[in-house]
Amino acid sequence: MNHEVVVVGGGIGGLTAAALLAARGVNVCLFERQSHVGGCVANFEHLGYTFEPTAALYSGWEPAGIYEKIFSELPVEPPNVQPLSPAYVVRLPDGSDVAVAVNERQFEDDLRQTFPECAEPAVTFYRKLAEFNDPDRASARTATSTYFTNCSLRFRRFIDVQLQTLTQCTSDRLSLAGAARALTLPHRGMWTIQGGAQALANALAESLKKSGGTLRLNAPVLRFAYSSDGQPMGVDLLSGERVPATQAIISNLTIWDTYGKLIGLARTPASVSSQLKQLRGWGAYLLFLGMDQAAAQRLKSNRIVVLTDWLEGQNYLPDQTQLVFAIAPDACRAPEGKFAVTVSTLTDAKEWFAFHEDESTHEQKDQATLELVWARLHTAMPELGDEVEVIETATPQTFYETSRRKFGMVGGLCASRVSVVSEDNFRTIFPNVFLVGDTVSSSPGLAGISESAKALADVICQEL
């Protein structure tokens, strides 16, 4: 059966684009290799717990935000969300807690109290962010770190741990415009999604089907199918089936996997291959914990971004210095009296694929990393005591096995922008092939992915 648009991959980006196109009357078919949608944000269920494999910091749910715009077009209701207050707390190595809140006056008072050595420069830095939210301003394209005049190392690390969590970039690599978009998110509001990002994925999938689109699960796509003139004309499934796409193909795979697996290395120009080799992303190492509900009452927030070392005289090393502690507030996600908790940290993804002999090597690395992260967690958050226990872990290999993302890298790229082929990020070397997802969105988080997916849907509808 022919379709106007074929979407490869059922992550949030692919689902959003597919749901919007189907709601606008486009004949869409989405293929997902797994038995469920959600991609790398899909929930993980184990021993009576339902864990969310993210930092669970969601933006874009404010009035007139991206999700109100998206769901205003769709025939389904959005998932239930609740505002986070504060958005999150940053815990510093000296035990200081800074609540990053919507109330800017209170936040500025907390900055002055926590960073007395540079109180006014710190407040001034945040006040200037609103002026540099336009990426077209030349001054906004300079590195954020150049605006730390008279700011202490403590304050710079406070900024770095937030930027790395929200954007995968630190202040010396991220433009001021990029930092402004990320650091102002909490003041506009952040939310928790009931059921996690999985609930958003499920709603989008339901919308796609209600609008007449086709969702095919357990249907791995092997490669693009090409016509006699060398142009992509559809996809070939692992089963041997060929599915034509008369207008467009959208890849929700990473930018590496789109070229390496779908387009094919032989068809990828050397100049594009060279640029792809320069791009880098982080892997994630996750601890899935069970925690007594009583212990949560001792914490200032359900979301804590933890900096464990100042790293004086060194470059910022996120894999050695930061954790994100996120409690799933839905009691139904855990056994009675417990909460499901996800602790996430970054790791060099390639290191988890540097062995090929036997599974025991991976298990040893997993155990060693678990012990290291567990020790860092308890040193930084002693109030947890013995009221948390490890239920399971996830490594870059885990993400590779479930999503087939290159080296299991998740969460985007270590760069402000990705312009391998065009400035709008989602175009490829073929006019009818488009990219969507975290490796090509220019704004942080799921909201950034959703914004780029809606922009892509708008472009495809215009070109159709």
Secondary structure, DSSP 8 states (H G I E B T S, - for coil): --EEEEEE--SHHHHHHHHHHHHTT--EEEE-SSSSS-GGG--EEETTEEE-SS---B---STTSHHHHHHTSSSS----EEE-SSSEEEE-TTS-EEEE-S-HHHHHHHHHHH-GGGHHHHHHHHHHHGGG--TTSGGGGSBGGGG-TT--HHHHHHHHHHHHHHHS--TTTSBHHHHHHHHTHHHH--EEETT-HHHHHHHHHHHHHHTT-EEE-S--EEEEEE-TTS-EEEEEETTS-EEEEEEEEEE-S-HHHIIIIIIIGGGS-HHHHHHHHH----EEEEEEEEEEHHHHTTSS-SEEEEE----TTS---HHHHEEEEEEE--GGGSSTTEEEEEEEEEE-GGGGGS--S-HHHHHHHHHHHHHHHHHHHHHH-GGGTTSEEEEEEE-HHHHHHHH--GGG--S--SSS---SS-TTSSB-SSTTEEE-STTT-SSSHHHHHHHHHHHHHHHHHHH-
